[in-house]
Amino acid sequence: MVKQRGFTLIELLMVVAILGVLAATAVPLYRTLQQRTYGREAVIMAKQIMEAQIMYFLEHNSKFWPEDGRSIDIFHTTEPTDPQIDEVKNALKILIPVGHYLNYQFRTLNATEEATITISSHGNFALFDSDSNPYQFQVQVNKTGNITYIIPD
């Protein structure tokens, strides 16, 4: 009997089926881990920004926020040389990362004299497992310096 070289079609289909099952179980796990990673990055960045705000307040006796109700928007597609990034970097001495899936917004609410930092995900990528708003969270600071983290449950 002559020995045939190579694989039979059945063997090849079995390998493809096994790889398909492994991929089908790995992709949801990968998405969950990615979600947790970006969510943690958002929380860590919010804490760093607030610590930088405290340092800024100790040096200047005021908080760093945009004047006149304008906002500083730093999107994930913002160029690293954008003047708004430089404004935050020079004032707070921190670097806002760009190129990730996170968008940052610094805004002053004139009526209530509160300032907010909103960190949101790009597109529909959930940062948290939550029913309220899994795509963003806010940090609010009022005129007396009280800090409130509004993170979805």
FENURHU-V722358 format. One record per pair of residues at least 4 apart in sequence whose C-alpha atoms are under 7 Angstrom apart, sorted by the first residue. I is the first residue (numbers start at 1). J is the second residue. D is the distance in whole Angstrom. If there is no record, write none. Layout:
BEGIN
I|J|D, I|J|D
END
This chain:
BEGIN
7|11|6, 7|12|7, 8|12|6, 9|13|6, 10|14|6, 11|15|6, 12|16|6, 13|17|6, 14|18|6, 15|19|6, 16|20|6, 17|21|6, 18|22|6, 19|23|6, 20|24|6, 21|25|6, 22|26|6, 23|27|6, 25|29|7, 26|30|6, 27|31|6, 28|32|6, 29|33|6, 30|34|6, 31|35|6, 32|36|6, 33|37|6, 34|38|6, 35|39|6, 35|126|6, 35|127|5, 35|128|7, 36|40|6, 36|127|7, 37|41|6, 38|42|6, 38|127|6, 39|43|6, 39|127|4, 39|128|6, 40|44|6, 41|45|6, 42|46|6, 42|119|6, 43|47|6, 44|48|6, 45|49|6, 46|50|6, 47|51|6, 48|52|6, 49|53|6, 50|54|6, 51|55|6, 52|56|6, 52|92|5, 53|57|6, 53|63|6, 53|64|7, 53|92|7, 54|58|6, 55|59|6, 56|60|6, 56|63|7, 56|64|7, 56|92|6, 57|61|5, 57|62|5, 57|63|5, 65|106|7, 65|107|7, 65|108|6, 65|115|7, 66|70|6, 66|71|6, 66|72|7, 66|107|6, 66|108|6, 69|107|7, 69|108|5, 69|109|6, 69|110|6, 70|107|6, 71|105|7, 71|106|5, 71|107|4, 72|84|6, 72|105|6, 72|106|5, 72|107|7, 73|104|6, 73|105|5, 73|106|7, 74|78|6, 74|103|6, 74|104|5, 74|105|6, 75|98|7, 75|102|7, 75|103|4, 75|104|6, 76|98|5, 76|99|5, 76|100|6, 76|101|6, 76|102|6, 76|103|5, 77|98|7, 77|99|6, 78|82|7, 78|98|6, 80|85|7, 80|98|7, 82|86|7, 83|87|6, 84|88|6, 85|89|6, 85|96|7, 86|90|6, 87|91|6, 88|92|6, 89|93|5, 89|94|5, 89|95|5, 101|121|6, 101|122|5, 102|119|7, 102|120|6, 102|121|5, 102|122|6, 103|119|6, 103|120|5, 103|121|6, 103|122|7, 104|118|6, 104|119|5, 104|120|7, 105|117|6, 105|118|5, 105|119|7, 106|116|6, 106|117|5, 106|118|7, 107|115|6, 107|116|5, 107|117|7, 108|114|6, 108|115|4, 108|116|6, 109|113|6, 109|114|5, 109|115|6, 110|114|7, 113|142|6, 113|143|6, 114|140|7, 114|141|6, 114|142|4, 114|143|6, 115|140|6, 115|141|5, 115|142|6, 116|138|6, 116|139|5, 116|140|4, 116|141|6, 117|138|6, 117|139|5, 117|140|7, 118|136|7, 118|137|6, 118|138|4, 118|139|7, 119|136|6, 119|137|6, 119|138|6, 120|135|6, 120|136|4, 120|137|7, 121|125|6, 121|126|7, 121|127|7, 121|135|6, 121|136|6, 124|135|7, 125|135|7, 126|134|5, 126|135|5, 127|134|6, 127|135|5, 127|136|7, 128|134|5, 129|134|6, 130|134|5, 130|152|6, 130|153|6, 132|152|6, 133|152|6, 134|152|6, 137|150|6, 137|151|5, 137|152|7, 138|149|6, 138|150|5, 138|151|7, 139|147|7, 139|148|6, 139|149|5, 139|150|6, 140|147|6, 140|148|5, 140|149|7, 141|145|6, 141|146|6, 141|147|5, 141|148|6, 142|146|6
END
